[in-house]
Amino acid sequence: MNPTINTAAHRSLAFGTKLKVTNRNNGRSVVVRVNDRGPFIRGRVLDLSRAAAQNIGMVSSGTAKVCYEVIG
C-alpha cells in the first residue's frame, strides 16, 4: 500500500474497486481504490493509506467510524 495516494485494504473486495469513504464524525469523504488485503484486526473493515486518512481528518485519532459505498 502506498501511503501517499488514496488507497485502501479490504478483506474481500476485488482489487481496483473504488470506494467512497466518509468519516461519520465530520462528514468528510474521500474516494479510494482497493489495492491490498486487510485489515486483520477484529472489528475493522478497512485500512486506509495515510493520504486517505488525512483527507478525511482521522490521522491524529488513528481510527474512526466510517461508512463506505462502492462506486466502481
Gaussian input, Z-matrix of N, CA and C with variables (Angstrom, degrees):
# hf/3-21g

backbone

0 1
 N
 C     1     B1
 C     2     B2     1     A1
 N     3     B3     2     A2     1     D1
 C     4     B4     3     A3     2     D2
 C     5     B5     4     A4     3     D3
 N     6     B6     5     A5     4     D4
 C     7     B7     6     A6     5     D5
 C     8     B8     7     A7     6     D6
 N     9     B9     8     A8     7     D7
 C    10    B10     9     A9     8     D8
 C    11    B11    10    A10     9     D9
 N    12    B12    11    A11    10    D10
 C    13    B13    12    A12    11    D11
 C    14    B14    13    A13    12    D12
 N    15    B15    14    A14    13    D13
 C    16    B16    15    A15    14    D14
 C    17    B17    16    A16    15    D15
 N    18    B18    17    A17    16    D16
 C    19    B19    18    A18    17    D17
 C    20    B20    19    A19    18    D18
 N    21    B21    20    A20    19    D19
 C    22    B22    21    A21    20    D20
 C    23    B23    22    A22    21    D21
 N    24    B24    23    A23    22    D22
 C    25    B25    24    A24    23    D23
 C    26    B26    25    A25    24    D24
 N    27    B27    26    A26    25    D25
 C    28    B28    27    A27    26    D26
 C    29    B29    28    A28    27    D27
 N    30    B30    29    A29    28    D28
 C    31    B31    30    A30    29    D29
 C    32    B32    31    A31    30    D30
 N    33    B33    32    A32    31    D31
 C    34    B34    33    A33    32    D32
 C    35    B35    34    A34    33    D33
 N    36    B36    35    A35    34    D34
 C    37    B37    36    A36    35    D35
 C    38    B38    37    A37    36    D36
 N    39    B39    38    A38    37    D37
 C    40    B40    39    A39    38    D38
 C    41    B41    40    A40    39    D39
 N    42    B42    41    A41    40    D40
 C    43    B43    42    A42    41    D41
 C    44    B44    43    A43    42    D42
 N    45    B45    44    A44    43    D43
 C    46    B46    45    A45    44    D44
 C    47    B47    46    A46    45    D45
 N    48    B48    47    A47    46    D46
 C    49    B49    48    A48    47    D47
 C    50    B50    49    A49    48    D48
 N    51    B51    50    A50    49    D49
 C    52    B52    51    A51    50    D50
 C    53    B53    52    A52    51    D51
 N    54    B54    53    A53    52    D52
 C    55    B55    54    A54    53    D53
 C    56    B56    55    A55    54    D54
 N    57    B57    56    A56    55    D55
 C    58    B58    57    A57    56    D56
 C    59    B59    58    A58    57    D57
 N    60    B60    59    A59    58    D58
 C    61    B61    60    A60    59    D59
 C    62    B62    61    A61    60    D60
 N    63    B63    62    A62    61    D61
 C    64    B64    63    A63    62    D62
 C    65    B65    64    A64    63    D63
 N    66    B66    65    A65    64    D64
 C    67    B67    66    A66    65    D65
 C    68    B68    67    A67    66    D66
 N    69    B69    68    A68    67    D67
 C    70    B70    69    A69    68    D68
 C    71    B71    70    A70    69    D69
 N    72    B72    71    A71    70    D70
 C    73    B73    72    A72    71    D71
 C    74    B74    73    A73    72    D72
 N    75    B75    74    A74    73    D73
 C    76    B76    75    A75    74    D74
 C    77    B77    76    A76    75    D75
 N    78    B78    77    A77    76    D76
 C    79    B79    78    A78    77    D77
 C    80    B80    79    A79    78    D78
 N    81    B81    80    A80    79    D79
 C    82    B82    81    A81    80    D80
 C    83    B83    82    A82    81    D81
 N    84    B84    83    A83    82    D82
 C    85    B85    84    A84    83    D83
 C    86    B86    85    A85    84    D84
 N    87    B87    86    A86    85    D85
 C    88    B88    87    A87    86    D86
 C    89    B89    88    A88    87    D87
 N    90    B90    89    A89    88    D88
 C    91    B91    90    A90    89    D89
 C    92    B92    91    A91    90    D90
 N    93    B93    92    A92    91    D91
 C    94    B94    93    A93    92    D92
 C    95    B95    94    A94    93    D93
 N    96    B96    95    A95    94    D94
 C    97    B97    96    A96    95    D95
 C    98    B98    97    A97    96    D96
 N    99    B99    98    A98    97    D97
 C   100   B100    99    A99    98    D98
 C   101   B101   100   A100    99    D99
 N   102   B102   101   A101   100   D100
 C   103   B103   102   A102   101   D101
 C   104   B104   103   A103   102   D102
 N   105   B105   104   A104   103   D103
 C   106   B106   105   A105   104   D104
 C   107   B107   106   A106   105   D105
 N   108   B108   107   A107   106   D106
 C   109   B109   108   A108   107   D107
 C   110   B110   109   A109   108   D108
 N   111   B111   110   A110   109   D109
 C   112   B112   111   A111   110   D110
 C   113   B113   112   A112   111   D111
 N   114   B114   113   A113   112   D112
 C   115   B115   114   A114   113   D113
 C   116   B116   115   A115   114   D114
 N   117   B117   116   A116   115   D115
 C   118   B118   117   A117   116   D116
 C   119   B119   118   A118   117   D117
 N   120   B120   119   A119   118   D118
 C   121   B121   120   A120   119   D119
 C   122   B122   121   A121   120   D120
 N   123   B123   122   A122   121   D121
 C   124   B124   123   A123   122   D122
 C   125   B125   124   A124   123   D123
 N   126   B126   125   A125   124   D124
 C   127   B127   126   A126   125   D125
 C   128   B128   127   A127   126   D126
 N   129   B129   128   A128   127   D127
 C   130   B130   129   A129   128   D128
 C   131   B131   130   A130   129   D129
 N   132   B132   131   A131   130   D130
 C   133   B133   132   A132   131   D131
 C   134   B134   133   A133   132   D132
 N   135   B135   134   A134   133   D133
 C   136   B136   135   A135   134   D134
 C   137   B137   136   A136   135   D135
 N   138   B138   137   A137   136   D136
 C   139   B139   138   A138   137   D137
 C   140   B140   139   A139   138   D138
 N   141   B141   140   A140   139   D139
 C   142   B142   141   A141   140   D140
 C   143   B143   142   A142   141   D141
 N   144   B144   143   A143   142   D142
 C   145   B145   144   A144   143   D143
 C   146   B146   145   A145   144   D144
 N   147   B147   146   A146   145   D145
 C   148   B148   147   A147   146   D146
 C   149   B149   148   A148   147   D147
 N   150   B150   149   A149   148   D148
 C   151   B151   150   A150   149   D149
 C   152   B152   151   A151   150   D150
 N   153   B153   152   A152   151   D151
 C   154   B154   153   A153   152   D152
 C   155   B155   154   A154   153   D153
 N   156   B156   155   A155   154   D154
 C   157   B157   156   A156   155   D155
 C   158   B158   157   A157   156   D156
 N   159   B159   158   A158   157   D157
 C   160   B160   159   A159   158   D158
 C   161   B161   160   A160   159   D159
 N   162   B162   161   A161   160   D160
 C   163   B163   162   A162   161   D161
 C   164   B164   163   A163   162   D162
 N   165   B165   164   A164   163   D163
 C   166   B166   165   A165   164   D164
 C   167   B167   166   A166   165   D165
 N   168   B168   167   A167   166   D166
 C   169   B169   168   A168   167   D167
 C   170   B170   169   A169   168   D168
 N   171   B171   170   A170   169   D169
 C   172   B172   171   A171   170   D170
 C   173   B173   172   A172   171   D171
 N   174   B174   173   A173   172   D172
 C   175   B175   174   A174   173   D173
 C   176   B176   175   A175   174   D174
 N   177   B177   176   A176   175   D175
 C   178   B178   177   A177   176   D176
 C   179   B179   178   A178   177   D177
 N   180   B180   179   A179   178   D178
 C   181   B181   180   A180   179   D179
 C   182   B182   181   A181   180   D180
 N   183   B183   182   A182   181   D181
 C   184   B184   183   A183   182   D182
 C   185   B185   184   A184   183   D183
 N   186   B186   185   A185   184   D184
 C   187   B187   186   A186   185   D185
 C   188   B188   187   A187   186   D186
 N   189   B189   188   A188   187   D187
 C   190   B190   189   A189   188   D188
 C   191   B191   190   A190   189   D189
 N   192   B192   191   A191   190   D190
 C   193   B193   192   A192   191   D191
 C   194   B194   193   A193   192   D192
 N   195   B195   194   A194   193   D193
 C   196   B196   195   A195   194   D194
 C   197   B197   196   A196   195   D195
 N   198   B198   197   A197   196   D196
 C   199   B199   198   A198   197   D197
 C   200   B200   199   A199   198   D198
 N   201   B201   200   A200   199   D199
 C   202   B202   201   A201   200   D200
 C   203   B203   202   A202   201   D201
 N   204   B204   203   A203   202   D202
 C   205   B205   204   A204   203   D203
 C   206   B206   205   A205   204   D204
 N   207   B207   206   A206   205   D205
 C   208   B208   207   A207   206   D206
 C   209   B209   208   A208   207   D207
 N   210   B210   209   A209   208   D208
 C   211   B211   210   A210   209   D209
 C   212   B212   211   A211   210   D210
 N   213   B213   212   A212   211   D211
 C   214   B214   213   A213   212   D212
 C   215   B215   214   A214   213   D213

   B1=1.4463
   B2=1.5317
   B3=1.3144
   B4=1.4616
   B5=1.5274
   B6=1.3336
   B7=1.4630
   B8=1.5277
   B9=1.3273
   B10=1.4648
   B11=1.5257
   B12=1.3355
   B13=1.4596
   B14=1.5210
   B15=1.3193
   B16=1.4665
   B17=1.5223
   B18=1.3356
   B19=1.4560
   B20=1.5225
   B21=1.3389
   B22=1.4624
   B23=1.5137
   B24=1.3184
   B25=1.4645
   B26=1.5175
   B27=1.3246
   B28=1.4678
   B29=1.5206
   B30=1.3293
   B31=1.4677
   B32=1.5188
   B33=1.3440
   B34=1.4599
   B35=1.5209
   B36=1.3256
   B37=1.4642
   B38=1.5238
   B39=1.3063
   B40=1.4594
   B41=1.5226
   B42=1.3249
   B43=1.4623
   B44=1.5280
   B45=1.3211
   B46=1.4524
   B47=1.5204
   B48=1.3326
   B49=1.4599
   B50=1.5209
   B51=1.3299
   B52=1.4629
   B53=1.5166
   B54=1.3289
   B55=1.4562
   B56=1.5219
   B57=1.3159
   B58=1.4564
   B59=1.5197
   B60=1.3251
   B61=1.4616
   B62=1.5199
   B63=1.3345
   B64=1.4646
   B65=1.5171
   B66=1.3278
   B67=1.4535
   B68=1.5233
   B69=1.3241
   B70=1.4715
   B71=1.5228
   B72=1.3279
   B73=1.4674
   B74=1.5186
   B75=1.3463
   B76=1.4645
   B77=1.5310
   B78=1.3210
   B79=1.4598
   B80=1.5182
   B81=1.3258
   B82=1.4680
   B83=1.5207
   B84=1.3475
   B85=1.4656
   B86=1.5114
   B87=1.3255
   B88=1.4586
   B89=1.5272
   B90=1.3251
   B91=1.4644
   B92=1.5230
   B93=1.3309
   B94=1.4665
   B95=1.5168
   B96=1.3193
   B97=1.4577
   B98=1.5241
   B99=1.3260
   B100=1.4674
   B101=1.5283
   B102=1.3400
   B103=1.4633
   B104=1.5315
   B105=1.3365
   B106=1.4607
   B107=1.5323
   B108=1.3213
   B109=1.4588
   B110=1.5280
   B111=1.2932
   B112=1.4583
   B113=1.5033
   B114=1.2612
   B115=1.4639
   B116=1.5250
   B117=1.2958
   B118=1.4539
   B119=1.5244
   B120=1.3266
   B121=1.4565
   B122=1.5228
   B123=1.3279
   B124=1.4675
   B125=1.5316
   B126=1.3236
   B127=1.4534
   B128=1.5153
   B129=1.3083
   B130=1.4674
   B131=1.5113
   B132=1.3288
   B133=1.4631
   B134=1.5238
   B135=1.3258
   B136=1.4599
   B137=1.5192
   B138=1.3188
   B139=1.4622
   B140=1.5131
   B141=1.3230
   B142=1.4558
   B143=1.5161
   B144=1.3279
   B145=1.4585
   B146=1.5243
   B147=1.3161
   B148=1.4707
   B149=1.5274
   B150=1.3303
   B151=1.4692
   B152=1.5145
   B153=1.3195
   B154=1.4642
   B155=1.5170
   B156=1.3263
   B157=1.4643
   B158=1.5264
   B159=1.3131
   B160=1.4633
   B161=1.5326
   B162=1.3317
   B163=1.4632
   B164=1.5227
   B165=1.3216
   B166=1.4726
   B167=1.5286
   B168=1.3176
   B169=1.4612
   B170=1.5004
   B171=1.3431
   B172=1.4655
   B173=1.5206
   B174=1.3282
   B175=1.4659
   B176=1.5231
   B177=1.3121
   B178=1.4675
   B179=1.5272
   B180=1.3269
   B181=1.4671
   B182=1.5239
   B183=1.3323
   B184=1.4603
   B185=1.5138
   B186=1.3213
   B187=1.4614
   B188=1.5227
   B189=1.3031
   B190=1.4674
   B191=1.5189
   B192=1.3007
   B193=1.4614
   B194=1.5197
   B195=1.3175
   B196=1.4605
   B197=1.5207
   B198=1.3025
   B199=1.4637
   B200=1.5216
   B201=1.3186
   B202=1.4540
   B203=1.5121
   B204=1.3214
   B205=1.4541
   B206=1.5199
   B207=1.3198
   B208=1.4607
   B209=1.5273
   B210=1.3446
   B211=1.4614
   B212=1.5297
   B213=1.2923
   B214=1.4573
   B215=1.5009
   A1=108.62
   A2=115.92
   A3=121.33
   A4=109.32
   A5=118.79
   A6=120.60
   A7=114.82
   A8=118.31
   A9=120.61
   A10=113.91
   A11=117.82
   A12=120.24
   A13=109.66
   A14=116.61
   A15=121.50
   A16=111.04
   A17=114.55
   A18=120.81
   A19=109.57
   A20=115.24
   A21=120.46
   A22=110.21
   A23=114.70
   A24=122.26
   A25=108.00
   A26=115.91
   A27=122.48
   A28=106.87
   A29=116.86
   A30=120.78
   A31=114.05
   A32=118.61
   A33=118.51
   A34=116.60
   A35=119.28
   A36=119.55
   A37=110.42
   A38=116.28
   A39=121.43
   A40=111.09
   A41=115.49
   A42=119.94
   A43=108.59
   A44=116.26
   A45=121.47
   A46=113.67
   A47=117.69
   A48=120.90
   A49=109.30
   A50=116.18
   A51=120.54
   A52=109.15
   A53=114.72
   A54=122.24
   A55=110.09
   A56=116.00
   A57=121.12
   A58=105.43
   A59=116.17
   A60=122.43
   A61=108.23
   A62=116.20
   A63=121.71
   A64=110.17
   A65=115.88
   A66=122.32
   A67=107.29
   A68=117.38
   A69=121.53
   A70=112.47
   A71=117.86
   A72=120.59
   A73=113.13
   A74=117.21
   A75=118.95
   A76=113.89
   A77=118.51
   A78=121.82
   A79=115.44
   A80=118.26
   A81=120.95
   A82=110.36
   A83=115.93
   A84=121.92
   A85=111.39
   A86=114.55
   A87=122.17
   A88=107.47
   A89=116.21
   A90=121.49
   A91=107.30
   A92=115.82
   A93=121.93
   A94=110.05
   A95=115.58
   A96=121.86
   A97=108.01
   A98=116.48
   A99=121.42
   A100=108.65
   A101=115.96
   A102=119.82
   A103=112.67
   A104=116.05
   A105=119.17
   A106=108.80
   A107=116.85
   A108=122.86
   A109=109.22
   A110=116.01
   A111=122.68
   A112=107.77
   A113=120.02
   A114=128.09
   A115=110.75
   A116=115.38
   A117=120.46
   A118=111.61
   A119=114.86
   A120=122.35
   A121=107.71
   A122=117.20
   A123=122.02
   A124=110.62
   A125=115.50
   A126=121.24
   A127=114.92
   A128=117.58
   A129=120.78
   A130=109.79
   A131=115.46
   A132=121.11
   A133=111.70
   A134=117.17
   A135=122.62
   A136=110.52
   A137=115.82
   A138=123.09
   A139=105.53
   A140=117.06
   A141=120.94
   A142=110.35
   A143=116.36
   A144=120.39
   A145=108.59
   A146=116.73
   A147=120.88
   A148=110.92
   A149=117.71
   A150=121.22
   A151=110.91
   A152=117.66
   A153=121.22
   A154=110.74
   A155=117.09
   A156=121.18
   A157=110.82
   A158=116.39
   A159=120.81
   A160=110.64
   A161=116.44
   A162=120.58
   A163=112.95
   A164=117.70
   A165=118.98
   A166=112.22
   A167=116.38
   A168=120.34
   A169=116.17
   A170=117.02
   A171=118.31
   A172=113.68
   A173=118.11
   A174=119.86
   A175=110.83
   A176=117.36
   A177=118.71
   A178=112.67
   A179=117.72
   A180=120.16
   A181=112.47
   A182=117.05
   A183=120.72
   A184=114.14
   A185=117.19
   A186=122.07
   A187=108.11
   A188=115.64
   A189=120.48
   A190=108.92
   A191=115.93
   A192=120.47
   A193=107.23
   A194=115.53
   A195=120.57
   A196=109.16
   A197=115.03
   A198=120.35
   A199=105.79
   A200=116.25
   A201=118.68
   A202=109.60
   A203=114.24
   A204=120.84
   A205=109.07
   A206=115.20
   A207=121.50
   A208=107.52
   A209=115.70
   A210=119.60
   A211=111.91
   A212=117.98
   A213=119.06
   A214=113.03
   D1=131.01
   D2=179.72
   D3=-89.71
   D4=119.55
   D5=-176.55
   D6=-71.28
   D7=-10.79
   D8=-175.27
   D9=-98.43
   D10=-3.44
   D11=176.79
   D12=-124.07
   D13=163.42
   D14=-175.56
   D15=-80.58
   D16=91.87
   D17=-179.87
   D18=-130.09
   D19=168.71
   D20=-179.88
   D21=-148.86
   D22=160.34
   D23=172.27
   D24=-112.42
   D25=138.30
   D26=176.84
   D27=-142.54
   D28=146.99
   D29=-175.52
   D30=-67.30
   D31=-35.50
   D32=-171.03
   D33=-130.78
   D34=-17.52
   D35=179.47
   D36=-65.35
   D37=146.19
   D38=-178.45
   D39=-64.04
   D40=143.35
   D41=173.87
   D42=-57.59
   D43=138.79
   D44=-179.34
   D45=95.02
   D46=-11.67
   D47=178.39
   D48=-64.11
   D49=133.74
   D50=177.19
   D51=-97.94
   D52=136.28
   D53=-179.33
   D54=-126.54
   D55=142.70
   D56=168.79
   D57=-99.09
   D58=116.52
   D59=-177.24
   D60=-109.18
   D61=127.62
   D62=-178.28
   D63=-120.12
   D64=128.77
   D65=175.45
   D66=-74.99
   D67=118.85
   D68=-176.05
   D69=-71.14
   D70=-17.51
   D71=-179.82
   D72=-79.32
   D73=-33.40
   D74=-175.48
   D75=-127.74
   D76=-4.18
   D77=177.16
   D78=79.18
   D79=0.78
   D80=179.75
   D81=-75.78
   D82=142.86
   D83=-176.87
   D84=-125.95
   D85=158.20
   D86=175.33
   D87=-147.88
   D88=148.17
   D89=174.30
   D90=-99.36
   D91=127.51
   D92=-179.66
   D93=-125.25
   D94=161.78
   D95=176.03
   D96=-116.96
   D97=131.08
   D98=178.34
   D99=-73.14
   D100=122.59
   D101=179.42
   D102=-139.95
   D103=15.97
   D104=-177.72
   D105=-155.55
   D106=165.48
   D107=177.11
   D108=-102.60
   D109=148.59
   D110=-179.13
   D111=134.61
   D112=-174.74
   D113=-6.42
   D114=-76.04
   D115=161.34
   D116=-178.12
   D117=-113.54
   D118=29.97
   D119=176.23
   D120=-111.62
   D121=126.69
   D122=-177.70
   D123=-53.07
   D124=135.62
   D125=177.06
   D126=91.02
   D127=-9.46
   D128=178.71
   D129=-103.73
   D130=142.10
   D131=-176.46
   D132=-109.23
   D133=-36.63
   D134=-177.75
   D135=-129.47
   D136=147.63
   D137=163.97
   D138=-113.06
   D139=125.76
   D140=178.40
   D141=-102.51
   D142=148.62
   D143=172.98
   D144=-66.23
   D145=162.10
   D146=179.29
   D147=-58.22
   D148=-41.21
   D149=-179.72
   D150=-61.25
   D151=-44.47
   D152=179.53
   D153=-66.16
   D154=-43.28
   D155=178.78
   D156=-61.70
   D157=-38.98
   D158=179.08
   D159=-65.23
   D160=-39.68
   D161=-179.31
   D162=-63.29
   D163=-29.11
   D164=-179.80
   D165=-106.16
   D166=10.73
   D167=172.20
   D168=72.28
   D169=41.73
   D170=179.78
   D171=-126.17
   D172=13.94
   D173=-178.82
   D174=-66.01
   D175=-44.28
   D176=-176.04
   D177=-67.87
   D178=-33.14
   D179=-179.99
   D180=-82.47
   D181=-25.83
   D182=179.50
   D183=85.09
   D184=-37.96
   D185=176.24
   D186=-136.13
   D187=158.34
   D188=177.57
   D189=-157.82
   D190=154.62
   D191=171.60
   D192=-79.08
   D193=124.76
   D194=-178.91
   D195=-129.87
   D196=161.56
   D197=167.32
   D198=-122.09
   D199=151.63
   D200=-179.81
   D201=-140.93
   D202=153.71
   D203=175.28
   D204=-136.59
   D205=142.34
   D206=177.50
   D207=-76.18
   D208=126.48
   D209=179.85
   D210=-117.80
   D211=-1.89
   D212=177.93
   D213=170.77

